[in-house]
Amino acid sequence: MKVIETEKAIGTVLCHDITQIIPGQFKGAKFKKGHIIKEEDIPILLSMGKKHLYVYETGENMLHENEAALCLRDMCISEYMTESEIREGKIELMSTIRGFLKVDRDRLMRINSQDELMIATLKDGDVDEGKKIAGMRVIPLVIEKEKLENAKKLIGDGPLLKIYPYKIKNFGMVVTGSEVYNKIIDDKFSPVVENKLLKYGVTLVEKIYCDDDKKMIVDAINKLRDKNVDMIICTGGMSVDPDDMTPWSIIESGADVVSYGSPILPGAMMLIGYFDNDVPILGLPGCAMYAAATAFDVMLPKVLAKIKWTKEEIAELGYGGLCQNCKVCHFPNCNFGN
């Protein structure tokens, strides 16, 4: 910190608030700590009796918090994102589309492990247009350039955040279960799935009802594959009950099953696999019919973006994979499953 003549203060950074008093009209901070003095500020400061100011000694090796925030922004921002104005050294990023947000958590941790730097993000998952996805700033008002340069070296090239547009536009559905097939009970499952996917802009091409018969189910899956649907969803028996043929039919249809079972409650019986043309097939557990948020909801956004799940990624969902059964479920804005 140093004292400087007001006329020579253009471009310097104030160390403290400067109060202006206009009797009967105004009393408050006319210039706040961290303000960068501009040429047009000089007459106002002089009229307030400020011939000298306390300012930070930034120099060539220091950055103001606003400049530093821009550096952090550059480490994060990528396609389908927009940014806010800088306010008190902070910048926020927003999504310009609905899609799947992917955060490079390992590289993000390298940044946040450095003193005086911070980037806060949402967790991986569905984001809507206009959704705030990240905020960043440095802690002090001024910071050494070297700290930002070192941080950039730590993370290397490429943005920390990416948003993937949803590519799946339609799906086919196989509804299994003898009680539904024989019209003993009404199908209450498929309307729930259809409505949920419609909110993502994904429409139903064809729905096929099947008895608990493996050949019938396999034939139905193959029929939907012949229609070149973007995704296939099977509802009905996903348990280990001997009458539940759905998981075994999915396997027999030729799908490469990544996981039958997930470390998520509700939704432990979730199945996900892919055909050789990368078309995903999902076997939904019964809880997806009545629970507001299940393994299906957690895994769906990434599927819609056509990013393949791996066995290891599914295993990681166990951390945070227990739904709290909120009285007012606000999924997907909560972080359940991530």
C-alpha positions as a Python dict, from the first residue, in 0.01 Angstrom:
ca = {
    (1, 'M'): (0, 0, 0),
    (2, 'K'): (121, 349, -79),
    (3, 'V'): (3, 711, -80),
    (4, 'I'): (-30, 873, -420),
    (5, 'E'): (-144, 1211, -548),
    (6, 'T'): (-499, 1186, -678),
    (7, 'E'): (-408, 1337, -1017),
    (8, 'K'): (-152, 1060, -1065),
    (9, 'A'): (-377, 775, -950),
    (10, 'I'): (-532, 675, -1285),
    (11, 'G'): (-510, 295, -1322),
    (12, 'T'): (-431, 230, -957),
    (13, 'V'): (-647, 25, -716),
    (14, 'L'): (-809, 176, -406),
    (15, 'C'): (-727, 15, -72),
    (16, 'H'): (-1040, 139, 105),
    (17, 'D'): (-1392, 277, 57),
    (18, 'I'): (-1425, 651, 3),
    (19, 'T'): (-1742, 804, 146),
    (20, 'Q'): (-1926, 1088, -21),
    (21, 'I'): (-2166, 1310, 172),
    (22, 'I'): (-2416, 1538, -3),
    (23, 'P'): (-2627, 1697, 274),
    (24, 'G'): (-2988, 1595, 254),
    (25, 'Q'): (-2927, 1375, -51),
    (26, 'F'): (-2664, 1106, -13),
    (27, 'K'): (-2418, 948, 224),
    (28, 'G'): (-2234, 632, 130),
    (29, 'A'): (-1941, 473, -48),
    (30, 'K'): (-1890, 660, -374),
    (31, 'F'): (-1582, 452, -451),
    (32, 'K'): (-1536, 105, -303),
    (33, 'K'): (-1226, -81, -204),
    (34, 'G'): (-1083, -245, -516),
    (35, 'H'): (-1208, 24, -753),
    (36, 'I'): (-968, 102, -1037),
    (37, 'I'): (-929, 478, -1066),
    (38, 'K'): (-1035, 620, -1404),
    (39, 'E'): (-968, 961, -1554),
    (40, 'E'): (-1328, 1070, -1501),
    (41, 'D'): (-1300, 987, -1128),
    (42, 'I'): (-1033, 1250, -1063),
    (43, 'P'): (-1256, 1562, -1058),
    (44, 'I'): (-1507, 1387, -830),
    (45, 'L'): (-1234, 1281, -587),
    (46, 'L'): (-1086, 1629, -579),
    (47, 'S'): (-1433, 1778, -518),
    (48, 'M'): (-1458, 1547, -218),
    (49, 'G'): (-1134, 1690, -81),
    (50, 'K'): (-924, 1386, -167),
    (51, 'K'): (-585, 1520, -276),
    (52, 'H'): (-414, 1190, -193),
    (53, 'L'): (-526, 827, -202),
    (54, 'Y'): (-415, 498, -49),
    (55, 'V'): (-368, 251, -335),
    (56, 'Y'): (-226, -98, -382),
    (57, 'E'): (119, -131, -529),
    (58, 'T'): (36, -370, -811),
    (59, 'G'): (327, -330, -1046),
    (60, 'E'): (408, -548, -1345),
    (61, 'N'): (410, -869, -1141),
    (62, 'M'): (65, -825, -985),
    (63, 'L'): (-292, -860, -1113),
    (64, 'H'): (-607, -692, -991),
    (65, 'E'): (-883, -935, -886),
    (66, 'N'): (-1083, -856, -1201),
    (67, 'E'): (-791, -940, -1429),
    (68, 'A'): (-721, -1256, -1230),
    (69, 'A'): (-1085, -1364, -1257),
    (70, 'L'): (-1055, -1339, -1635),
    (71, 'C'): (-759, -1577, -1621),
    (72, 'L'): (-963, -1830, -1424),
    (73, 'R'): (-1252, -1788, -1667),
    (74, 'D'): (-1023, -1876, -1956),
    (75, 'M'): (-932, -2202, -1782),
    (76, 'C'): (-1300, -2301, -1761),
    (77, 'I'): (-1504, -2164, -2049),
    (78, 'S'): (-1585, -2359, -2364),
    (79, 'E'): (-1858, -2395, -2625),
    (80, 'Y'): (-2222, -2345, -2522),
    (81, 'M'): (-2131, -2114, -2233),
    (82, 'T'): (-2168, -1744, -2168),
    (83, 'E'): (-2029, -1527, -1889),
    (84, 'S'): (-2154, -1262, -1652),
    (85, 'E'): (-2006, -921, -1597),
    (86, 'I'): (-1726, -908, -1342),
    (87, 'R'): (-1864, -802, -1005),
    (88, 'E'): (-1627, -748, -714),
    (89, 'G'): (-1372, -974, -876),
    (90, 'K'): (-1613, -1261, -949),
    (91, 'I'): (-1725, -1406, -1284),
    (92, 'E'): (-2001, -1662, -1333),
    (93, 'L'): (-2058, -1894, -1630),
    (94, 'M'): (-2400, -1995, -1763),
    (95, 'S'): (-2512, -2259, -2011),
    (96, 'T'): (-2655, -2141, -2343),
    (97, 'I'): (-2827, -2476, -2417),
    (98, 'R'): (-2981, -2770, -2239),
    (99, 'G'): (-2724, -3046, -2223),
    (100, 'F'): (-2490, -3257, -2011),
    (101, 'L'): (-2231, -3071, -1804),
    (102, 'K'): (-1900, -3251, -1755),
    (103, 'V'): (-1647, -3117, -1505),
    (104, 'D'): (-1285, -3232, -1506),
    (105, 'R'): (-1278, -3290, -1132),
    (106, 'D'): (-911, -3391, -1106),
    (107, 'R'): (-791, -3075, -1276),
    (108, 'L'): (-1041, -2862, -1086),
    (109, 'M'): (-897, -2992, -759),
    (110, 'R'): (-548, -2891, -872),
    (111, 'I'): (-670, -2531, -907),
    (112, 'N'): (-855, -2525, -575),
    (113, 'S'): (-555, -2676, -397),
    (114, 'Q'): (-359, -2358, -475),
    (115, 'D'): (-364, -2075, -224),
    (116, 'E'): (-581, -1771, -309),
    (117, 'L'): (-759, -1929, -609),
    (118, 'M'): (-1109, -2072, -624),
    (119, 'I'): (-1348, -2214, -883),
    (120, 'A'): (-1689, -2349, -777),
    (121, 'T'): (-1894, -2558, -1021),
    (122, 'L'): (-2205, -2769, -1040),
    (123, 'K'): (-2155, -3144, -1042),
    (124, 'D'): (-2181, -3346, -1363),
    (125, 'G'): (-2536, -3364, -1491),
    (126, 'D'): (-2826, -3204, -1673),
    (127, 'V'): (-2815, -2825, -1714),
    (128, 'D'): (-3078, -2610, -1877),
    (129, 'E'): (-3034, -2300, -2090),
    (130, 'G'): (-2943, -2006, -1867),
    (131, 'K'): (-2838, -2229, -1577),
    (132, 'K'): (-2548, -2099, -1369),
    (133, 'I'): (-2277, -2366, -1388),
    (134, 'A'): (-1967, -2209, -1228),
    (135, 'G'): (-1830, -1910, -1041),
    (136, 'M'): (-1467, -1810, -992),
    (137, 'R'): (-1248, -1547, -829),
    (138, 'V'): (-921, -1499, -646),
    (139, 'I'): (-928, -1442, -271),
    (140, 'P'): (-714, -1124, -233),
    (141, 'L'): (-775, -795, -410),
    (142, 'V'): (-444, -825, -593),
    (143, 'I'): (-245, -1140, -665),
    (144, 'E'): (90, -1234, -813),
    (145, 'K'): (76, -1314, -1184),
    (146, 'E'): (301, -1611, -1114),
    (147, 'K'): (25, -1787, -919),
    (148, 'L'): (-209, -1777, -1217),
    (149, 'E'): (69, -1885, -1452),
    (150, 'N'): (156, -2180, -1227),
    (151, 'A'): (-211, -2279, -1207),
    (152, 'K'): (-234, -2282, -1585),
    (153, 'K'): (70, -2507, -1605),
    (154, 'L'): (-82, -2742, -1347),
    (155, 'I'): (-397, -2807, -1548),
    (156, 'G'): (-248, -2799, -1899),
    (157, 'D'): (-451, -2736, -2210),
    (158, 'G'): (-825, -2774, -2254),
    (159, 'P'): (-1117, -2628, -2058),
    (160, 'L'): (-1218, -2757, -1716),
    (161, 'L'): (-1586, -2752, -1814),
    (162, 'K'): (-1768, -2888, -2117),
    (163, 'I'): (-2135, -2897, -2211),
    (164, 'Y'): (-2247, -3171, -2446),
    (165, 'P'): (-2570, -3115, -2643),
    (166, 'Y'): (-2831, -3387, -2621),
    (167, 'K'): (-2810, -3599, -2936),
    (168, 'I'): (-3077, -3861, -2871),
    (169, 'K'): (-3407, -3741, -3017),
    (170, 'N'): (-3628, -4052, -3007),
    (171, 'F'): (-3660, -4394, -2848),
    (172, 'G'): (-3843, -4723, -2870),
    (173, 'M'): (-3992, -4899, -2569),
    (174, 'V'): (-4046, -5264, -2481),
    (175, 'V'): (-4299, -5311, -2200),
    (176, 'T'): (-4273, -5656, -2042),
    (177, 'G'): (-4482, -5843, -1789),
    (178, 'S'): (-4761, -6098, -1833),
    (179, 'E'): (-4999, -5901, -1614),
    (180, 'V'): (-4977, -5599, -1847),
    (181, 'Y'): (-4954, -5801, -2169),
    (182, 'N'): (-5268, -5993, -2079),
    (183, 'K'): (-5441, -5672, -1966),
    (184, 'I'): (-5493, -5792, -1613),
    (185, 'I'): (-5362, -5453, -1498),
    (186, 'D'): (-5315, -5122, -1678),
    (187, 'D'): (-4973, -5010, -1794),
    (188, 'K'): (-4881, -4736, -1547),
    (189, 'F'): (-4506, -4755, -1617),
    (190, 'S'): (-4458, -4644, -1976),
    (191, 'P'): (-4651, -4313, -1944),
    (192, 'V'): (-4414, -4207, -1666),
    (193, 'V'): (-4112, -4280, -1887),
    (194, 'E'): (-4264, -4111, -2190),
    (195, 'N'): (-4344, -3794, -1996),
    (196, 'K'): (-4000, -3783, -1841),
    (197, 'L'): (-3823, -3813, -2176),
    (198, 'L'): (-4056, -3564, -2340),
    (199, 'K'): (-3917, -3300, -2102),
    (200, 'Y'): (-3580, -3359, -2269),
    (201, 'G'): (-3735, -3331, -2615),
    (202, 'V'): (-3712, -3709, -2675),
    (203, 'T'): (-4017, -3865, -2840),
    (204, 'L'): (-4150, -4219, -2859),
    (205, 'V'): (-4130, -4397, -3198),
    (206, 'E'): (-4295, -4727, -3107),
    (207, 'K'): (-4403, -4919, -2798),
    (208, 'I'): (-4421, -5300, -2797),
    (209, 'Y'): (-4592, -5505, -2524),
    (210, 'C'): (-4444, -5848, -2445),
    (211, 'D'): (-4528, -6143, -2227),
    (212, 'D'): (-4261, -6281, -1994),
    (213, 'D'): (-4114, -6472, -2284),
    (214, 'K'): (-3748, -6434, -2376),
    (215, 'K'): (-3791, -6488, -2751),
    (216, 'M'): (-4079, -6240, -2769),
    (217, 'I'): (-3878, -5976, -2587),
    (218, 'V'): (-3566, -6033, -2801),
    (219, 'D'): (-3776, -6010, -3118),
    (220, 'A'): (-3927, -5681, -2995),
    (221, 'I'): (-3585, -5535, -2925),
    (222, 'N'): (-3464, -5637, -3270),
    (223, 'K'): (-3772, -5485, -3431),
    (224, 'L'): (-3692, -5152, -3267),
    (225, 'R'): (-3330, -5180, -3378),
    (226, 'D'): (-3450, -5228, -3736),
    (227, 'K'): (-3638, -4899, -3703),
    (228, 'N'): (-3306, -4727, -3621),
    (229, 'V'): (-3432, -4565, -3301),
    (230, 'D'): (-3179, -4359, -3106),
    (231, 'M'): (-3237, -4549, -2781),
    (232, 'I'): (-3426, -4853, -2652),
    (233, 'I'): (-3588, -4869, -2309),
    (234, 'C'): (-3725, -5183, -2148),
    (235, 'T'): (-3968, -5161, -1858),
    (236, 'G'): (-4095, -5445, -1645),
    (237, 'G'): (-3927, -5728, -1462),
    (238, 'M'): (-3565, -5643, -1386),
    (239, 'S'): (-3535, -5845, -1066),
    (240, 'V'): (-3385, -6191, -1013),
    (241, 'D'): (-3732, -6347, -1006),
    (242, 'P'): (-3729, -6653, -1239),
    (243, 'D'): (-4027, -6510, -1431),
    (244, 'D'): (-3847, -6183, -1507),
    (245, 'M'): (-3696, -6235, -1851),
    (246, 'T'): (-3605, -5875, -1937),
    (247, 'P'): (-3236, -5861, -1833),
    (248, 'W'): (-3157, -6195, -1992),
    (249, 'S'): (-3341, -6096, -2309),
    (250, 'I'): (-3136, -5776, -2334),
    (251, 'I'): (-2817, -5981, -2306),
    (252, 'E'): (-2939, -6231, -2567),
    (253, 'S'): (-3033, -5949, -2806),
    (254, 'G'): (-2663, -5881, -2859),
    (255, 'A'): (-2620, -5578, -2636),
    (256, 'D'): (-2289, -5529, -2460),
    (257, 'V'): (-2411, -5487, -2101),
    (258, 'V'): (-2193, -5244, -1912),
    (259, 'S'): (-2370, -5298, -1582),
    (260, 'Y'): (-2668, -5491, -1452),
    (261, 'G'): (-2714, -5330, -1114),
    (262, 'S'): (-2614, -4988, -983),
    (263, 'P'): (-2495, -4860, -642),
    (264, 'I'): (-2792, -4621, -627),
    (265, 'L'): (-3105, -4631, -415),
    (266, 'P'): (-3369, -4627, -544),
    (267, 'G'): (-3271, -4801, -867),
    (268, 'A'): (-3033, -5082, -775),
    (269, 'M'): (-3168, -5307, -1055),
    (270, 'M'): (-3084, -5059, -1333),
    (271, 'L'): (-2928, -5210, -1646),
    (272, 'I'): (-2738, -5024, -1914),
    (273, 'G'): (-2578, -5158, -2229),
    (274, 'Y'): (-2488, -5062, -2586),
    (275, 'F'): (-2522, -5222, -2926),
    (276, 'D'): (-2234, -5221, -3172),
    (277, 'N'): (-2370, -4907, -3341),
    (278, 'D'): (-2355, -4729, -3000),
    (279, 'V'): (-2734, -4729, -2954),
    (280, 'P'): (-2797, -4749, -2577),
    (281, 'I'): (-3044, -4990, -2422),
    (282, 'L'): (-3172, -4937, -2069),
    (283, 'G'): (-3354, -5179, -1844),
    (284, 'L'): (-3549, -4979, -1588),
    (285, 'P'): (-3616, -5101, -1234),
    (286, 'G'): (-3974, -5093, -1108),
    (287, 'C'): (-3906, -4798, -876),
    (288, 'A'): (-3877, -4568, -1178),
    (289, 'M'): (-4255, -4594, -1208),
    (290, 'Y'): (-4326, -4417, -878),
    (291, 'A'): (-4010, -4260, -734),
    (292, 'A'): (-3938, -3903, -845),
    (293, 'A'): (-3564, -3966, -875),
    (294, 'T'): (-3387, -4299, -931),
    (295, 'A'): (-3077, -4442, -1096),
    (296, 'F'): (-3255, -4382, -1427),
    (297, 'D'): (-3267, -4005, -1367),
    (298, 'V'): (-2906, -3994, -1252),
    (299, 'M'): (-2772, -4180, -1555),
    (300, 'L'): (-3006, -4050, -1825),
    (301, 'P'): (-2847, -3709, -1909),
    (302, 'K'): (-2513, -3863, -1999),
    (303, 'V'): (-2689, -4125, -2210),
    (304, 'L'): (-2881, -3855, -2398),
    (305, 'A'): (-2553, -3678, -2476),
    (306, 'K'): (-2427, -4008, -2626),
    (307, 'I'): (-2137, -4033, -2382),
    (308, 'K'): (-2087, -4395, -2286),
    (309, 'W'): (-2098, -4497, -1923),
    (310, 'T'): (-1817, -4721, -1801),
    (311, 'K'): (-1831, -4978, -1524),
    (312, 'E'): (-1593, -4767, -1314),
    (313, 'E'): (-1805, -4452, -1351),
    (314, 'I'): (-2116, -4640, -1246),
    (315, 'A'): (-1933, -4779, -944),
    (316, 'E'): (-1842, -4423, -839),
    (317, 'L'): (-2211, -4330, -822),
    (318, 'G'): (-2236, -4514, -492),
    (319, 'Y'): (-2085, -4207, -326),
    (320, 'G'): (-2390, -3982, -298),
    (321, 'G'): (-2611, -4253, -442),
    (322, 'L'): (-2861, -4267, -157),
    (323, 'C'): (-3167, -4051, -224),
    (324, 'Q'): (-3288, -3861, 83),
    (325, 'N'): (-3653, -3890, -23),
    (326, 'C'): (-3723, -3518, 14),
    (327, 'K'): (-4083, -3427, 94),
    (328, 'V'): (-4067, -3188, -200),
    (329, 'C'): (-3843, -3351, -459),
    (330, 'H'): (-3665, -3089, -670),
    (331, 'F'): (-3459, -3327, -882),
    (332, 'P'): (-3260, -3263, -1103),
    (333, 'N'): (-3151, -2948, -916),
    (334, 'C'): (-3032, -3157, -624),
    (335, 'N'): (-2703, -3346, -641),
    (336, 'F'): (-2847, -3692, -572),
    (337, 'G'): (-2633, -3957, -735),
    (338, 'N'): (-2348, -3728, -836),
}
